[in-house]
Structures are given as structure tokens and as C-alpha cells.
Amino acid sequence: MIFKTSRRRRIENPHSLNLKLCSARPLVTRVGSSSDSGGTFDDATPQKVSDGSSDFETSSSPISGDGYVGLFIRMLGLDNDPLDREQAVDALWKYSLGGKQCIDAIMKSRGSVFLTVNLLNSESCVACEAAAGLLRMISSVNIYRDLVAESGAIQEISSLLRRSSLSSEVKEQSLCLLSNLSVDEKLRLQIANSDLLPLLIKFLDDEDMRVTEAAGGVLANLALSLTNHKILVEAGVIPPLAKFLRTDFEGSKIIRKEAQSTLLELAKDDYYKILLIEEGMVVVPLVGAAAYKSFRPSLHSWPSLPDGSELNVKQNLKGPSRYGASELLLGLHVEDDKNTKLEEAKKNAIVGRTQQQFLARIGAIETEDESNKTGSPTSDQRFTILPWVDGVARLVLILELEDESAIAKAAESIADSSISEHMRTSFKEAGAVKNLVRLIDHHSESVRLAAIRALERLSVRSLKDSDAFGNSTYMILNILARILDPSKEMKSKFYDGPVNGSKKGWNEARTSTPNLTSSLQTFQEGDLSDPTFLSRLVEILTSSSPVLQTKAATILEFLTASEACREKIISLDIESALDSLFRQKFFNEAGLAVSAASRLLTRLLDSDQFRKVVNSSRLTDSLRNILTSRIPLQNKDWVAACLVKLGSLWGPANLGSENPINTEVMLYETIPRLVEQMKDSYSPEAQEVAVLELNRVISEGVVDSSRVVAGEGGIFPLVKLIEEGNDKVVEAGLAILYNLSMDPENHPAIIAAGVVPTLRRIVLSERPQSVRALHLLRTLPT
């Protein structure tokens, strides 16, 4: 990175300075290095930094005015007039621009560094700028860098930069001095642990781009030390740097490169990479420009969606473009076309894809400069950072190349970037899923594993080849189950009564059917209805671990939305498989599998074909045993739902005249759930709903309902809600307690919960609930 050092101010008294010192030499440049050692800054052409040393090759021409160096160094003395000191340091700064030979002449008097550092305290901006500039030049030579730091330059620069008003020139020179010092590992740690870090981040928003660039250079050097990463991230360096890499940023290329360098170092940590992605950036592997030569997109002039369907937009161009420029322009046109009804994600996918394909066609991706900017050329893992629209499109494009290493790296990056619904949707719309599914059959194991991992993270919506099962069964089932999970939608249909307090309850919900057809349309139904594929899933229900059983049941439940799949599932004797699962032991470990299988059975009961062949009595007995077992309460919800549906379909005639199913559902699922909601919910509204619903259940006279409330520990949270709740909660809570008080065995617990003082306060307040509270007091032995 190159910074030009130039003077923007003339010396006020040239006769006192002998301008021969300012010889006609080229300006000094600052060159940033990505390594921790070696030459870091050089004099301008024809001088250069030698590899691994601080030596400079300088012009052999004599420097006019060398004899005045000692004079000006003496003028830096603390006993001299401030104006003389200012003019002396200014002259020495100009002289130092001559290169290392001039700097060596100044450094013959080692005290000059201490005197120059002292001038950083000056109230004169001219003196401060010149002092910082001179120290910057001295610190550009490796052998003098430690002396500058030991002279207190870091502390003085820290104080200087905290001043309320500083000129841009002072800021620039001071920050460039810090950048030179931060080349040293130990000095990086000192700078990062000082008060300078918040100032550096603040200067990223400076009005003068030269100051911003200089601050970015310091941060880029600090990020080279792994121990500084946590400090940088906690200071909040990622958001302000990420903004320089966004597509809407118009400014210096230097600060973009500095920001990219810093963020790439931070992205080596997986957690910090997540923070980077949250700022709209994607880490993309550099696979080499040669890899893109295998890219062969179809040459058509009309942009399409990732599924290949054409866009319904007005077409003005005719014929394909050799490099895809027409598609690029049309893709950009789609983004601005108000008449095109497309989701934002689809538009971004089109724009990103057309831009990256255009760059690939003209050979502009990963030019030599881009490939070399990310660190050591010997590194096997090189990356760049792109805004998410371009990054997503670039990764998907790499999946279409022939280079196996490049494909595997892109798939891994897709997996790492899929941390949010936004990113997963972006990859899906960009066409990542279809490419990753294709790569599951790739001959390279590294590509197959990377593709499977990416699909797992993306919650892939299709997996077509039944041969993919085998050693990868768990991973592939996990891929399918993560996305083919209709449980949330099912729950909203079957389970809203008890949760929201409505009186619809289970019975009125029994005919509700979730609409999963729209999700199923994203699959090729013929492949998923393959008998071998379905038979394997049914087999897993009876012979695998509870984890795999849960995933298989979830996938099968989703597939029942397709009539073709449902008929084949029923023909595979799914009833026997479900009954086998329901009758297995160790329900505590198999709770999730039982819940998923109950959802599947509930779904199948919507089918007339299944109802004609199912043995409802056998399944009912199995589910009732599960409901009354000690499996976790959260796993009983779908067991209860399925039981209610079975009872509603076959009626009391087949299940007994009293139809005890509803009672068992209330005692073993509804009441325990409501008590748990009263105890554990942080929402007063949810607690109110639970109390009102519980009062309704008990008032209906369900046998043993009061006993279950007490047994589930409902008395103490009930008393607490009476103390803190509104009138409706108090009224319902007192009614429940009154019913509980009818059993003398509950009296000790009610009194121990502290209800007596609460009841007395209610009675004395003459609230509407006073009468009920008085009756309850008279019932209790107080």
C-alpha cells in the first residue's frame, strides 16, 4: 500500500533554514508489508527495500546542506525558542525525505529522537505535524524503530490524537507513524492494548480520506497478530471496515484493500467470520484464474431464474452475446423494473449471477493483482471478501467449474456462510441447491463430503438418489428432515385450542389439514415416490435408533402430502411399522421418535384409503399406553392429538361408551402442560391464558383433575399468580383453589404456599372476588 508524503506548507522564514537542505529528491513513499519482518518502507524510485533487511539503496549524488543537520538538531533543544524548535524540526523532516542516507545523518545524534518526541506536546500544529512526519521517516528504517518506540512516541501520539481539534495533516502523519511502528510484533500488542484503538476506529469516518487510509493501515497491521483479534472485534472494528467493501461505497481503493486485509485476518476465526457475514460480507476462496477457463455457460441473451424458467420482462435485444453482456444488462434491468413481480432474493440472485458470469467470460475474475493481495503466496488457503450478492453468486459459479479442489472449497464456504435464513435463502435462489445435489454423485470424496455438509447447512429441499444412503444415512436424513419438517404448520392446525385459550380444542381441529403441497412442488415427485427410497424410510422406523426414526418419520410425514407418495407409503405396511415403534420400550429416550410418528399417523388418518385398512383399536391401545407413560411432557402433544382424532373417527361405539380418551388427554397432557405454563412462562399473557384454560377444564368436572393439578405442583404458582395477577386471573385462580380445597389432603400445601394473607387482603379490599376468597378462607383450617 502506497502513501505519498508531500508538503503542503512553505517555511515562513526561508533565510533562517537554508533551503539547500530540501534537495531536489523524489518524495518518499510508504509501502505496507504483509509479513511480520523485513523491510517495510522504502524511498521512492530508484531506491528499493532489500529483501529481509532495512537497508536502502540510495543515490550516490552528494546531498547539499549536510553540514546543517547538527545545527538544526541543536535547535531542537528544550531551552530554545518554541518557534526556532518548530522551524528546526520542519527542516529536519524535509531533509529526511532524502532517504536512508539522510535519516542516518540525523540519527548520528540519538538525542534527536527524544527531542522530536517532546515536540509532539507542542501547541503548534505545524510543529506537531513536522515532528510526527520526522518520526515517521525515522521509524521506516528497521534499526531505528525500537528507539522511536522507547522514546515514548506511542504514548505521545495517543495524547496528541485525543485533542479535540487537529488538522488532517497532523492526523495523517501521526497515524502513518503508528503504522510504521505496528510492523513490529511487540509494538502491535502495545498499540492494540492502549487507548488508541477507539481513536483508530473513529478516524475511519474522518472527512479526509488520507486520514481514513492511514487509520486503516494501522488496523491492518494490528490484525496480523492473532492475539489482537479479540481486542479488535470487541472494540467494534468489523462494521466500519465492512462498509468500505460494500458495492455502494465510492472512495479510495487503498482503504478497500486495507479493510479487506484486516477482515480476512479476523475471518480466520470461525466466530468472527460469522460477525463478518452478519455485516453482509462473504468469505470466498481464491481458486486461481485458470480454474474459471472451464466455465462454459450457455450463451443466451435472456436472464432466467435459477430453475431455468424465463423472466416475464420486455425483451429488446436479439441474439446471444459472446461474453454475456446482454444478459448482464438485462439482469440489471430486472432489478429496476417495477413491473416485474419478483421477490428481492430472486432479483439479487439474477443480478449477482449475471455479473459474475460476465466477469468469468471476459477473464476478469481473480486477476494476478487480486490473487496476490491476500497474504503469503505460499499459503494453500487464500481468500477474498465480497459483498453477499456477489459472494453468493461467485460461490455458486465455482460449483460449476471442473477443478475439484475449487468446488470443494466453494461448498465448504457455502456451508460456513449459511448461518441465517437470509443467507440460506440467498444461496437457494442463486441455484446452489441443485448444484450441490448434483455433486453428491461426484467421484471425488472431498467434493461429495463438502457438498453434503453444505446441503445440511442449507436445509436442502431435495435428495433424489436412493443410492446416496449407506454410511451417510444419518447426514442425508438430517439434510431432509431439517427442511421437510411440517410439524410447526401441523401444530398450528391441531393444537391451537389449548394454547390460545379458545374453546375449539382438539375435537374441532381434527379435520384441519396442513397445506404442504406448495412445498412439495419444489421436488420432482417421481423421484421421491421411488419404492426403494420409501421402503428404506419405512425400514428405518422399525430397526434404527430413535434419532434416525425421528428423521424418517418427519420425512414420511412430509411426503404424505403427495397422493402418489401417500399411496405407496400405505402399501408398504406403514401401520405395522408405526405400531412397532409405539410398542418399543425405553420411551424416555424415544420421546421425539414417538412424537414424530404420532404426527405421521395423524396425517395418514386424513386418507380414506388408510382408514379402510387401519386397525384403529390396536393403534389406540399403543398410544394410550404412551400417553400415560413417563415420557417427557413435550413429546405427548402429538400423541394426544392423534388419540383425539382416532376417537373422533371411530366414535364411542368402538372405543367404549364412556370414551375415556378425552379424559386421559386432559389428565396426562393438557393439565400438566397448563401447570408447566403457569410455572415456567416468562409471559404474563401466557400465564393468564394457562390459568383461564385450567379453570375451564376443572369446572367441566373432569375426574381427578384437581388431584393432577396438585400432583404436578400447581398450587404454589397458582397462589403467586393470585397475588400478582389481574381480576380475571384472580377470579379463575380462586375458583381453582376452591376446587382443590375440597380435598383436605391439599390443605397443607395451599396454606404452605402463603395463600391465607393474600385471601385476607382480598377480603378486606372488598374487591369483586372478596366473597369467593372468604369462602375459601372458611374452607381452610386457619
C-alpha positions, 0 to 999 in steps of 0.5 A: 500500500502506497502513501505519498508524503508531500508538503503542503506548507512553505517555511515562513522564514526561508533565510533562517533554514537554508533551503539547500537542505530540501534537495531536489529528491523524489518524495518518499513513499510508504509501502505496507508489508504483509509479513511480520519482518523485513523491510517495510518502507522504502524511498521512492524510485530508484531506491528499493527495500532489500529483501529481509533487511532495512537497508536502502539503496540510495543515490550516490549524488552528494546531498547539499546542506549536510553540514546543517543537520547538527545545527538544526538538531541543536535547535531542537533543544528544550531551552530554545525558542518554541518557534526556532524548535518548530522551524528546526524540526520542519527542516529536519523532516524535509531533509529526511525525505532524502532517504536512508542516507539522510535519516542516518545523518540525523540519527548520528545524534540519538538525542534527536529522537527524544527531542522530536518526541517532546515536540509532539506536546507542542501547541503548534500544529505545524510543529506537531505535524513536522515532528510526527512526519520526522518520526515517521521517516525515522521509524521506516528504517528497521534499526531505528524503530525500537528507539522511536518506540522507547522514546515514548512516541506511542504514548505521545501520539495517543495524547496528541490524537485525543485533542479535540481539534487537529488538522488532517495533516497532523492526523495523517502523519501521526497515524502513518507513524503508528503504522510504521511502528505496528510492523513490529510484533511487540509494538502491535500488542502495545498499540492494540492494548492502549487507548488508541484503538477507539481513536483508530476506529473513529478516524475511519469516518474522518472527512479526509480520506488520507486520514481514513487510509492511514487509520486503516493501515494501522488496523491492518497491521494490528490484525496480523497478530492473532492475539489482537483479534479479540481486542479488535472485534470487541472494540467494534472494528468489523462494521466500519471496515465492512462498509468500505467493501460494500458495492455502494461505497465510492472512495479510495481503493487503498482503504478497500484493500486495507479493510479487506486485509484486516477482515480476512485476518479476523475471518480466520476465526470461525466466530468472527467470520460469522460477525463478518457475514452478519455485516453482509460480507462473504468469505470466498476462496481464491481458486486461481484464474485458470480454474474459471477457463472451464466455465462454459455457460450457455450463451443466451441473451435472456436472464432466467431464474435459477430453475431455468424458467424465463423472466416475464420482462420486455425483451429488446435485444436479439441474439446471444452475446459472446461474453454475456453482456446482454444478459448482464444488462438485462439482469440489471434491468430486472432489478429496476423494473417495477413491473416485474413481480419478483421477490428481492432474493430472486432479483439479487440472485439474477443480478449477482449471477449475471455479473459474475458470469460476465466477469468469468467470460471476459477473464476478469475474475481473480486477476494476478493483482487480486490473487496476490493481495491476500497474504503469503503466496505460499499459503494453500488457503487464500481468500477474498471478501465480497459483498453477499450478492456477489459472494453468493453468486461467485460461490455458486459459479465455482460449483460449476467449474471442473477443478475439484479442489475449487468446488470443494472449497466453494461448498465448504464456504457455502456451508460456513456462510449459511448461518441465517435464513437470509443467507440460506435463502440467498444461496437457494435462489442463486441455484446452489441447491441443485448444484450441490445435489448434483455433486453428491454423485461426484467421484471425488470424496472431498467434493461429495463430503463438502457438498453434503455438509453444505446441503445440511447447512442449507436445509436442502429441499431435495435428495433424489438418489436412493443410492446416496444412503449407506454410511451417510444415512444419518447426514442425508436424513438430517439434510431432509428432515431439517427442511421437510419438517411440517410439524410447526404448520401441523401444530398450528392446525391441531393444537391451537385450542389449548394454547390460545385459550379458545374453546375449539380444542382438539375435537374441532381441529381434527379435520384441519389439514396442513397445506404442504403441497406448495412445498412439495412442488419444489421436488420432482415427485417421481423421484421421491415416490421411488419404492426403494427410497420409501421402503428404506424410510419405512425400514428405518422406523422399525430397526434404527435408533430413535434419532434416525426414526425421528428423521424418517418419520418427519420425512414420511410425514412430509411426503404424505402430502403427495397422493402418489407418495401417500399411496405407496407409503400405505402399501408398504405396511406403514401401520405395522411399522408405526405400531412397532415403534409405539410398542418399543420400550425405553420411551424416555429416550424415544420421546421425539421418535414417538412424537414424530410418528404420532404426527405421521399417523395423524396425517395418514388418518386424513386418507380414506384409503388408510382408514379402510385398512387401519386397525384403529383399536390396536393403534389406540391401545399403543398410544394410550399406553404412551400417553400415560407413560413417563415420557417427557411432557413435550413429546405427548402433544402429538400423541394426544392429538392423534388419540383425539382424532382416532376417537373422533373417527371411530366414535364411542361405539368402538372405543367404549361408551364412556370414551375415556380418551378425552379424559386421559388427554386432559389428565396426562397432557393438557393439565400438566402442560397448563401447570408447566405454563403457569410455572415456567412462562416468562409471559404474563399473557401466557400465564393468564391464558394457562390459568383461564384454560385450567379453570375451564377444564376443572369446572367441566368436572373432569375426574381427578383433575384437581388431584393432577393439578396438585400432583404436578405442583400447581398450587404454589404458582397458582397462589403467586399468580393470585397475588400478582395477577389481574381480576380475571386471573384472580377470579379463575385462580380462586375458583381453582383453589376452591376446587382443590380445597375440597380435598383436605389432603391439599390443605397443607400445601395451599396454606404452605404456599402463603395463600391465607394473607393474600385471601385476607387482603382480598377480603378486606379490599372488598374487591369483586372476588372478596366473597369467593376468597372468604369462602375459601378462607372458611374452607381452610383450617386457619 
